[in-house]
Amino acid sequence: ARKAGVGRRRRFEVAFRSEAKGSVGNMETDMTPDQAMGQLNHLVAQQLQTRFAEQVSQIASAKCFEACVSTPGKELSNREKECMSRCADRVVDAMNVVSATMRSSRFSA
């Protein structure tokens, strides 16, 4: 199993080195394979964080709307607006706790 992983890494290095100098998307191609993997991992992590935030926002909007708006109409009442605002604040607070926990566990691992 270890040899197969080494082979894949070697194929990546050869393919990467064959690229012309310049950039591919946001990645610079004038770097070592380890640097490229680090940058690729960083870009993937950013994309995952963005997608996670989008999903949480969609779910939170739906849940907050369901919890706060009793009868949909042309506009929200003041009570409904306040409820939506408090609900959104709780979601942001929860996301911050989850993000901080994930960051701290990543650095302590």
Salt bridges, closest charged atoms under 4 A:
GLU13 OE2 - ARG9 NE 3.32
GLU13 OE1 - ARG10 NH1 3.42
ASP34 OD1 - ARG9 NH2 1.96
GLU54 OE1 - ARG51 NH1 3.59
